[in-house]
Amino acid sequence: TVEVYPIANYGSAMAPFYTILALWVGALILVAIVHVKVLPESGITNVKPYQQYFGRYIFFFLMGQAQTLIPVLGEIFYIKIQCPHPFLYWLAAAISSLVFTLFIYSLTVAFGNVGETLPQVYRNIYKYLPFPYGMNAMRECIGGMYGHDYIRYLATMGIYVIISLIIGLALAVPFRKMNEKIERSKQKSDVMI
């Protein structure tokens, strides 16, 4: 056996998977506990939908980045995983968090609670979601860089930013009335808070 990109231990090898998983779950839980809908404020008028979208997303972005720092700093400085490129490792995690929070936020803005996806669906569309690209970019920082793969993985994540913006800004428009109807129905039922 000839090791081309040796990884010292199992923990270092699995760190990208568990970090990406934590970032995804963190983004998913964030839209579950913080409302994405912007409520009208007295004295503030003529707010455009894109201003509401980006204004509310800033909170989700900042929380996602805070959630990113905790595992990355813990892995690098506390657990001390093998990571010859710590800055690039953090950058891959930060971009993954941006993509995950924006993607989930956009789905929730566009489709409301219907935007949540079931586990079986995840299994079927996994290869079309941003997970593998975030994990592979982080693996490049641990095992070693191969050509331009790191840049290619991050560029692919950029495609998900564009898709998220289309979903959150354009696709949300036709679903607004349906989401408002569902929201009123939920409020009348007194089952959901």
N, C-alpha and C positions, 0 to 999 in steps of 0.2 A: 504494500500500500504506500503510495506516494501522496502525502498531504500537500495540497497546493495552497489552501487557505486554512491552516490549522486553527481550531478554536480550543482554548485551554480546558473548558469545562462545559457541562450541560447547561448550567445557569446562564452563561454567556450566550450559548447557542439559542436558548429559548426566550431570552429577554425581548427581542423584537416582537415575537408573537404575543406575549403577555402585555407588553406595553401598548401595542396596537389595540388589543382587546380592551384594555382599561380605558383608552382614549375613546373608543367607540361607545362603550357602555356609559362612560361619563357624559358624552354628548347626548346620548339617548335619554339618560335620566334627567339631564338638564332641561330638555324640552318638556319632560313630564312634570317637573316641579315649578318651572317658570313659564308663565303664559307668553305666547308669541304675539298675541293680538295687542295692538296699541289702542288703549282706551282714550277717548277724547278728553282734553284738558281745557278748563275754562281759560279764555284769553289766548289760546293758541288756535289759529284758524288757517285754512288753506294748506294743510299739510298734505303733501302728495304721497301716494302709496309707496313710491321708491324711497322717500325720506323716512317713512315709518319703517319700512323693511330694513334699511341700513342702520337707522337710529337704534332700533331694537336689537339688531344683530350685534352691535358693538358689545353689549353685555355678554352675549353668548360667546363671542370671540375671546374676550378677556378671561372669562371663566374657563374656557377650554385651554387657554394658554397657561393659566394657573394650574389647572389639572395636569398639564403636560410637564411642568417643571418638577412636580413632586416625584413621579416615578423616575424620570430621567436623572435628576440629581441623586436620588437614592441609589439607582443602579450604578452610576459612575463613581460616586464618592463614598457611599455606605457599603453597598454589596461589593463594589469594585469589580464589575464585570470587565472582561477583556474588551477594550474599546480604544484602538489607536487613533480614532478620529472623533473625540467627544463633541466638538462643536458641530460637525456634520451630523452626528447622531441626534443631537438636540434639534438641529434644523429639520431633519427628516420627521422627527416627532412633532415639531411645531407646525409644519406644513400639513402633516396628517391630521392634526387636531383642527386646523383651519378647515380642511376639506370635510372632515366628519361633522363639525358643528354647523358649517354652512349647508351641507347636504341634508342633514336631518332637520335643521331649522327651516330650510326651503320646502321640504316635503310637508312639514307641519303647517307652515304658512299657507301653502297651496291647497292641501287636502284636509287640514284639521287632524282630528284623531284617526281618520281613515288613512293618513300617511304612515301610520305605524305598520310595519311588515311582520308577518308571522315567521317563525323559525324555519319551516319547510321551504318557504319562498327564498329565504336567505341561502339555504343550501343549493337551490337551483340556480340562483343568480350570483353566487359568490365570486366567480371569476370576472364578473362585470362590475363589481363594486371596488372601491379604492383600497380595501385591506391589503391585498397582495403587494401592491405597489409601495405602500408605506412600510410594510414588513421587509420587503426586499431592499429598499433604500437603507433601512436601519441595519440590515444584515451586512450590507456593503461596508458599513462603518466598523463592524465587529470583526468579520472574517478577512476583509481586505477588499480593496477597490478593483473592479475588473473593467477596464476600458472606460466607457462613458455610461455604464449602467446606472450609476447613482443619479446622474443628471436625467437620464431617460425615465427613470422611475418618478422623479419629482416632476418632470414635464408632463407625464401621464396624469399625475395627481392634479395638475393645472387644468386638464380637460374636465375634471369633476367640478372644479370651481365654476367653469363656464356653464356646465349642465345645471349646477345648483342655482346659479343666477337666473337662468332661463326658467327653471321651475318656480323659483320664488318671486320673480318679477313679472313674467309673462303668463305662465300657466296658472298662476294663482288667480288671475282676474276672472276667468269664467267660473271658478269654483267658489267665489266669495259668497254669493247668495245662498248656495247650497250649504256652505259651512255656517252661515248665520242662522239658517233654518234649523240645522242640527243643534247649534248652540242654544237657541231658544227652546227647543224641545228638551234638551238636557236640563236647562234651568227650571222648566215647568215640572219635570219629574221629581226634583228634589233628591235624586239618587246620587248624582255627581256634584262635586263642589267646584 
